[in-house]
């Protein structure tokens, strides 16, 4: 062990990816509420193992960021229309 280390060229932020990790993915550490993790784990189990929970989380985040996630108001209106049609 050295007595002194030179960190003058060090960078703050993400950990540098190793050469064995796939391109386009970044390893980070975040804390996510347990109920959200449970939700995505259940969805992954329901897929029969064809989709992993991290892929589902990535897809949900991507939809939110790009604005392609279903809007609550649009979904509610669609459901009300369907129910009115079914009742009448």
Order of alpha helices (4+ residues) and beta strands (2+ residues): alpha-alpha-alpha
